[in-house]
Structure formats: C-alpha cells, structure tokens
Amino acid sequence: MRRMGKLGPATAALLFGAMATTSLAAGKLGPMTPMTGLHNAEFVDYYSAAIDERFRIFVASPTFVEPGKKYPVIYVLDANGVFGAVMETARLLAFMGETPNAFVVGIGYAVDHGLAGALSKRYRDLSPTKGGPLEDMTRQWAAGLDPVTPGGGPAFLTLLREEIKPAIEAAYPVDPQDATIGGASLAGLFVAWTLLTEPESFQRYIVISPSIWWNQEEVWQWEEATAARTRDIDATVFVTAGGLETVDLLKAQVGGWLDNPPPGMPAPQVQEAYDAYERYGWPRMASITPEFVAKLKSRNYPSLTIDVHNMPHETHMSVGPGAWSRGLRYVFGHWKP
C-alpha cells in the first residue's frame, strides 16, 4: 500500500490547468488546491453554465490507497458546513474496519462564511419543486442573501450525474458502482427525492432530518409515482431524524422567539413564520421519517434495504454527526438499528 501524498505526474497532467475557476469538461477536474490542516484533502472551484453558479468540490482521499484498486465514494451535500466532519468520521470508521476505506467528495459553493454564505444557493439547488405558500415565505428569507427561485433540484441532479461524478471517476480510483450520497435537512429532501425519482444514480443513500414536509408533504406524490412506475429500487438506505424534532417542541421554540428573536430574524418575521406554520402545517421531522420508511417497506421492493433510526435527545441542528456515523455504518452493512 502507498500513502497518498502529492499528486503524481499523470494525475497532475489530468487535473492541472489554468489557476482559475474552471468548468468541468470531458470528465476532467480543474487545478486542485490542498486544504491547509486537512490531510489528503483538496478542493477545486468550477463554474456551471447550466445553473450559472460557482461550485466548490472538496475531495478527501483515504489515508492509504493501493495501486490498481477501486474504492467506494461518498458524496456529501452542504459541504461548506459538514465536509470536514464527515471526512474524519469516514476515516475513523475505516481505521477500525467499521466501514471500508473510501473517497469523500463534498459538493458546496465558492463562497465565504461557510454554510451561512450558501443558504440561498442551497435553497435553490436542493429543492426538487417550487413548492407552495410556505416555501414562498421561506424563499423570501433566503433571498436576504441572494435572490433565489426554488425548484432547482432536477438541474442539480443532472450536474451531479453528468458532470461531477464522471469527473471524479476520471480523476480518482473510485468505483462507479459503489457511490453513496448523503445530506441533512434540505439536502436530506434532495437525497430522498433522488431515491424516489432516479434511484440508480447512487447505490447507497443517507437521509438525515429530511425536509420532506416540503410543499405540504409532496413526498407522498413522488412515492406514489415511483410505485406506479417501477417494481424495484436497488439501493441501501438509512433514514434518521432527531428525536426532539417534534411539532410540539418546534412550536414551543418558535413561540419563544416571539419575545426573544434569534439574531438576524426580527420579531415581525418570527410572527410571520409562526402564523404560516399554523396555517400550512408544522414540519414534523420525527414522525414523518418512520412513516416514509414504512411506506417504502410496504412496497416490498426486492432489492431495497432500508431502515430508520431516530436519535433520542437530538435536535435538527445537533443530529448530524451521529447520523453520519450511524448512516455510514448502516449502508456499508456494519450496523443495524
């Protein structure tokens, strides 16, 4: 085995070009920049003409790579906020043999301020449809950073399938038939929607606190359409949410904000949110996730392996690290709820 260090001449010839934001073309990535303080991790910025956006791809190699061997690849959404945590989780699990060595690829945006700088962009790209009145309200909040139109999920999935995945497969020794995708919240919505609409895109799915309340739970229409269209889904799927993501607790939290608004959200906006949720329905993460899994299990898809494990004492914001750990171990067959 050899330790992955700097890129060799052949890889460098494949990857390196002008030192600028690049476009993905002919299955090639642009020049990679090492990530300071993160071992065997690098990134590249590139421009998608179809979406008119500058994305950032983060890539972490396994600590050891055997020449001639292909490795699983884990695609991580919302990479501006979670790439480092997922990368190190995957490496620690692999170190003890709880998951295989794998490449970790994060998809984010070429922005400052981490995930906070990407809020409006992710709202556009991770939402499969334009939504309804509640989504229109939240769109206006996201537009505080950058005007957005939701419903960009199909274009984003095309980008993943037709540009990013082929480029990664050309540049790194990854197995095209062993790809995992995972994400939380809106990213979890996107992952669930991908599973239902184009399940062959990936082999393993990690769905964390998915916003499948989207458009008054439009997810059930997608699920019915899937059942009418296909007799099988060949995938391994882990679904989770925080045990504290209940309607009662969310109502209490937002209600508390009426008197003590969080930073960046004035009291009138909090009141608008509370009234809209009362009118159109409160997100019910903790209860809808087991319903989603139960519905898919009821279809008896022969090749679908799926389970749900909501995590006690976790909120929408705290569930991520443990969810990735359990999700990776589940989809690679090393743990069951």
N, C-alpha and C positions, 0 to 999 in steps of 0.2 A: 504494500500500500504506500501511497505517497501523500504527503501533506500538501494541501492546496495553498500555494503562495501567490506570487505574482503571475499574471497571465503569460503563457508561453508564446513563442513567435507565431505559431499557427493561429492560436486564438486571437492574439493581438491583431494579426492581419485581418481576421474576420470582423473584429469588433471596432477597431480604431479608425477614425476618420477625422474630419474637421472638429475642433474642440468647440462645439456649439450645440444648441438644441437640435436634435435630429428627428427625422421621420423614419418609421420602420418601413423597410422596403426589402423585397427579395429575401425575407427571412433573416435579416441581419439587424443587430443592435448597433447603436452608435457607440462612441467612446465612453468607457465606464470610469467612474470616479470612485476610488476607495473611500470607505466610510471611516472616518477617524474614530478610533477607540472600539470598533467592532471588527472582530477577527473574521477574515474571509468574507467580507460583505462589501458591496459596491452598488452604485446606482447610475442611472442614465436618465436624462430628461429627453422627451421627444414630443413632437407636435402631431396631433391627429387632425387631419384636414376635415374628416367626416364629422367630427364633433367640435372642431375649432377650439381645441384645448391643448395645453401643455401638460402632459402627464409625467409622472416620475416612477420609474421601475426600480425597485430595490431587489437585489439578488444576494442571498447568503448561500455559500457552498457548505457542504458537510466538512467537518474537521479533517477527515481522511477520505480520499477518493481513490478507488482502484482503477488503474488504466483499463479501458475497454468495457467497464461495467456501466450499466444504466441505472439511474436512481429515481425514486419517486419524486414528484414535485408538488409542493403545497403552495397554492395561490391564495394570498391574503389580501382582502379588501380593506379599505380605510387604513392603508399602510402608513400614512403620515402619523397616525396615532398609535398603532399597535405592532408595527413590523418588528421592532427590537424585542418586544416581549415574546411574540410568537416564535421568532428565530431562536431565542435562547431556550424557550420551552421545548421546542423540537429537538434541539441539540442535547439538552439534559436527558430527555426521554430516550433518545437514541443511544446516549452514552451508557445507559443501564439496560439496553436491549428491550425497552418497553415499546419502542416504535423503530422502524428502520431508519437508517441514515437517509436524509432527503435534502433536496434543494428547497429553499423557501424563497418565494417570489412575491414581493409586495407591490400592489398597484395603488399609487396615490397621485398626488398633484404637485406640480412645480411651484409651490407656494411657501411663504414663511409662516411662522406661528403654528406649525403642526396641524393637527386636525381642525383646530379653530379656524385656520385660514382656508379650509376646504369645505366648510359646511354647506355653502350654497351649491358648490360644484357636485358634491356627493348627492345632494337632494335631487339634482337634475339626472345624474347618471345611474343612480341606484333605484330609482322609482320606475317600475315597469309601465305604468299608465299615468295619465294626467291627474287621476283622482277626482275628488268631488269637493264640496264646500269646505270641509275640514282641512283637506290638503291645500286648498287655495289660501286659506288663512295662514297655515304654516309656511307656505311658499313666500308670502309677504314678509314673514320674519326672516327667512333665509336670505331674501333679497336685500336685507340690510347690508350685506357684504357685497353682493353681486347679483344683478337681475338674473333670474333663472326661470325656466319653464320645465316642470316635471315631466316624466314620461320618456326619459332618455335611455331607459334600460335596454330596449332592443338594440339600439346603436352601440351601447357599451358592451353588450354581449358579443356582437359582431366583431368589435375591436379585440376583445379577449380571444375569440376563437380564430379569427382570420389574420391577426397581426401579432399580438403579444405571444400567444402560445407557440406559433411557428418560429418566431424569432428566438424564444427561449430554447426550444428544441434544437435549433440550428447552432446555438452558441454554447450550450452546456450539455453534459451527458445525462439527460433526463429521459425517462421512459414515457413516451406519449400516451401509453395505455395505463398509466398509473398517476393520474392527476387528481389532486384534492383541491376543493375551493371552500373557503370559509369566510364568514363575516357576521357582524353583530348589528342589531337594530335595523336601519335601512339596508345595510349590507346583508343582513340576515333575510330581509324581504327579497332582495335580489337573488340570493342563493336559493331560497325556496321557490321563487318564480322560475329560475333556470331549471331546477329539478323537475318542475311540472311541465315546462314547455319544450326544453331541449335537453333532456336528461343525459343524452350521450356526450354532452360537452365535457363532462368530468366523470370520474369513476367513484369519487368519494365526496360527500357533502357535510359540512359542519355549519349548522344553522343555529345562531345564538341570539336569543331575545328578538326574534324577527318581528318587524313591524307589519305583520300580516293582518292587522286591523285596517290596513290601507284601503281607502275608498269604501268604507262600511263593509269591510271583510270581503273584498272582491276575490280573495284567495279561493273561496269555495266555488266560484265560477270557473276559475282556472283548473281546479281539481276535477270538477265535473267534465270539463272539456278534455282533460287528459284521459280520464276513464273511458270516455266515448271514443277516443282516438286510438288508444293502444291497449294491448293486453299485458304488457310487461314494462317494468322500469328496472334496468340493470344498474344498480347503484347501492352503495352503503352510506347510510345517512344517520347522523346524530343530531338531535334537536334538544335544545335546552333554553331555559329562561331562569331568572332569579325568582326564588320563592316569595320574595317580597314585592314582586311586580303584580300586585293585585289592584283591582279597581278601587277598593276602599282606601288602600294606602296611598294610591296616586291622587285620589280626590282630597285626602287629608293634606298631602304635600302641597298641591296647587292651591288649596284653600288657605293654607298657612302663608303662602306667598302674597295673598291679597293684602295682608297687613305688613308683610316684610318681604318685598320683592327681591329676587336674586339680582346680582349685578347684571346690567345690560338689558333688563326687562322691566320697564316702568309699570306701575300699578294698573293703568288702563289696559295695557296689553295682557297682563295676567288675568284681569277680569274678562277680557275678550276670549281668552283661551278657556277659562272655566265655563263660560256660557256656551261656547262652541262644543266643548266636550259633553256638556249636559244635553245639548240639542242633537248631536250626531252620534254620540256614543263614546264612552271612555275606552282607551286602549286596555286590553285585558291579556297581557302577555302570559301571565302564569296559568291562565285557564285555557287559552286558545292553543297553546303549544301541544298539550296532550290530546286535544281534540283533533288537531291537524294530523298527528301521528296515528291516532286511532282510525281516522278516515282512510288514510293510505294503507294501513294494515288490513282494513276491511275489504280492500280491492283484491287482496291475495295475489299480488304481482309475484310471479315465481322467483324472479332474480333480485327482488328488493329486500335489503336488510336494513331495518330502521328501528330506532328506539328513541325514547325521550327520558330525560332525567333533569327535572327542575331542581335547582340548587338552593337548599334552605339558607335563610339569612342573607341572601344576596339581592342587591338592587339592580336596576337596569345599568347603572354605571360600574358596579363592582363585580358583576358576574363574569366579565371577560376572561381574566387569567385562568381561573379554574375551569371555565368552559372550554377553552382551547386545550388544556391538558387532558380533560376527560374526552373531548371530541377526538383528538388525535389518537389516543389510546383505543377508543371505540372503533373508529373507522379502519384502523390497522389491525383489529382483531385481538387486542391485548387487554381489554376491559369491557365489562358489561354492567349496566345499571343494576 
